[in-house]
């Protein structure tokens, strides 16, 4: 290889490195499913990171927003009817640092 081809390869790698998108992972949470005494499904989220998280649990278009402290679990959230199942729930959590408007949901 001559110096021209090495310089060309370095240039292309520098360009690729500049335009490469970085991926940011969501924090690690554990989701538990169960049923309450009436047979309705319920869900609980546990924060397994050292970050304070902004979270929500949604079912049938209704969201319950809350803040989850490091290494803590949320309370159980139940569906209103036994006609729902575990797949009816939607959950989301991310660092509170990126979602400061969640401060008002602190319990």
One Martini backbone bead per residue (centre of mass of N, CA, C, O) as a GRO file, in nm:
protein
  107
    1UNK     BB    1   0.099   0.035   0.019
    2UNK     BB    2   0.039   0.357  -0.005
    3UNK     BB    3  -0.002   0.672   0.122
    4UNK     BB    4  -0.266   0.737  -0.027
    5UNK     BB    5  -0.444   0.495   0.075
    6UNK     BB    6  -0.415   0.549   0.378
    7UNK     BB    7  -0.531   0.835   0.373
    8UNK     BB    8  -0.803   0.756   0.256
    9UNK     BB    9  -0.893   0.563   0.480
   10UNK     BB   10  -0.877   0.769   0.710
   11UNK     BB   11  -1.082   0.963   0.593
   12UNK     BB   12  -1.327   0.769   0.582
   13UNK     BB   13  -1.327   0.698   0.888
   14UNK     BB   14  -1.369   0.989   0.985
   15UNK     BB   15  -1.640   1.032   0.847
   16UNK     BB   16  -1.791   0.794   0.972
   17UNK     BB   17  -1.743   0.882   1.271
   18UNK     BB   18  -1.899   1.155   1.248
   19UNK     BB   19  -2.189   1.014   1.130
   20UNK     BB   20  -2.234   0.845   1.368
   21UNK     BB   21  -2.470   0.712   1.559
   22UNK     BB   22  -2.583   0.724   1.875
   23UNK     BB   23  -2.672   0.501   2.138
   24UNK     BB   24  -2.932   0.500   2.387
   25UNK     BB   25  -3.003   0.347   2.672
   26UNK     BB   26  -3.214   0.222   2.880
   27UNK     BB   27  -3.292   0.155   3.179
   28UNK     BB   28  -3.298  -0.084   3.426
   29UNK     BB   29  -3.587  -0.294   3.454
   30UNK     BB   30  -3.840  -0.456   3.649
   31UNK     BB   31  -4.122  -0.663   3.558
   32UNK     BB   32  -4.427  -0.730   3.729
   33UNK     BB   33  -4.675  -0.986   3.733
   34UNK     BB   34  -5.026  -1.003   3.831
   35UNK     BB   35  -5.296  -1.061   4.063
   36UNK     BB   36  -5.568  -0.985   4.217
   37UNK     BB   37  -5.839  -1.081   4.408
   38UNK     BB   38  -6.032  -1.021   4.140
   39UNK     BB   39  -5.834  -1.097   3.873
   40UNK     BB   40  -5.673  -0.858   3.808
   41UNK     BB   41  -5.429  -0.712   3.663
   42UNK     BB   42  -5.082  -0.644   3.754
   43UNK     BB   43  -4.813  -0.396   3.821
   44UNK     BB   44  -4.444  -0.378   3.862
   45UNK     BB   45  -4.165  -0.154   3.915
   46UNK     BB   46  -3.803  -0.192   3.905
   47UNK     BB   47  -3.517  -0.029   3.999
   48UNK     BB   48  -3.170  -0.122   3.873
   49UNK     BB   49  -3.052   0.163   3.944
   50UNK     BB   50  -2.882   0.482   4.035
   51UNK     BB   51  -3.130   0.616   3.913
   52UNK     BB   52  -3.366   0.848   3.860
   53UNK     BB   53  -3.700   0.788   3.749
   54UNK     BB   54  -3.913   0.825   3.476
   55UNK     BB   55  -4.258   0.708   3.474
   56UNK     BB   56  -4.495   0.471   3.315
   57UNK     BB   57  -4.833   0.341   3.325
   58UNK     BB   58  -5.037   0.172   3.080
   59UNK     BB   59  -5.405   0.151   3.019
   60UNK     BB   60  -5.631   0.219   2.797
   61UNK     BB   61  -5.498   0.530   2.783
   62UNK     BB   62  -5.397   0.522   3.083
   63UNK     BB   63  -5.182   0.721   3.284
   64UNK     BB   64  -4.918   0.656   3.527
   65UNK     BB   65  -4.721   0.884   3.686
   66UNK     BB   66  -4.371   0.852   3.803
   67UNK     BB   67  -4.122   0.816   4.053
   68UNK     BB   68  -3.807   0.627   4.063
   69UNK     BB   69  -3.601   0.516   4.276
   70UNK     BB   70  -3.323   0.378   4.360
   71UNK     BB   71  -3.375   0.045   4.411
   72UNK     BB   72  -3.690   0.058   4.362
   73UNK     BB   73  -4.039   0.012   4.400
   74UNK     BB   74  -4.338   0.011   4.304
   75UNK     BB   75  -4.645  -0.001   4.306
   76UNK     BB   76  -4.933  -0.147   4.249
   77UNK     BB   77  -5.099  -0.179   3.928
   78UNK     BB   78  -5.436  -0.191   3.833
   79UNK     BB   79  -5.684  -0.303   3.668
   80UNK     BB   80  -6.035  -0.260   3.632
   81UNK     BB   81  -6.025  -0.548   3.484
   82UNK     BB   82  -6.029  -0.897   3.398
   83UNK     BB   83  -6.019  -0.849   3.073
   84UNK     BB   84  -5.743  -0.807   3.112
   85UNK     BB   85  -5.388  -0.828   3.053
   86UNK     BB   86  -5.048  -0.818   3.049
   87UNK     BB   87  -5.049  -0.695   2.745
   88UNK     BB   88  -5.207  -0.417   2.821
   89UNK     BB   89  -4.949  -0.309   2.916
   90UNK     BB   90  -4.750  -0.006   2.952
   91UNK     BB   91  -4.400   0.083   2.963
   92UNK     BB   92  -4.187   0.354   3.104
   93UNK     BB   93  -3.831   0.452   3.132
   94UNK     BB   94  -3.628   0.732   3.250
   95UNK     BB   95  -3.434   0.972   3.311
   96UNK     BB   96  -3.496   1.255   3.496
   97UNK     BB   97  -3.290   1.443   3.356
   98UNK     BB   98  -3.466   1.430   3.071
   99UNK     BB   99  -3.753   1.473   3.268
  100UNK     BB  100  -3.833   1.735   3.467
  101UNK     BB  101  -4.158   1.735   3.451
  102UNK     BB  102  -4.178   1.483   3.665
  103UNK     BB  103  -4.151   1.617   3.950
  104UNK     BB  104  -4.472   1.633   4.008
  105UNK     BB  105  -4.472   1.294   4.059
  106UNK     BB  106  -4.379   1.294   4.333
  107UNK     BB  107  -4.443   1.094   4.633
   0.00000   0.00000   0.00000
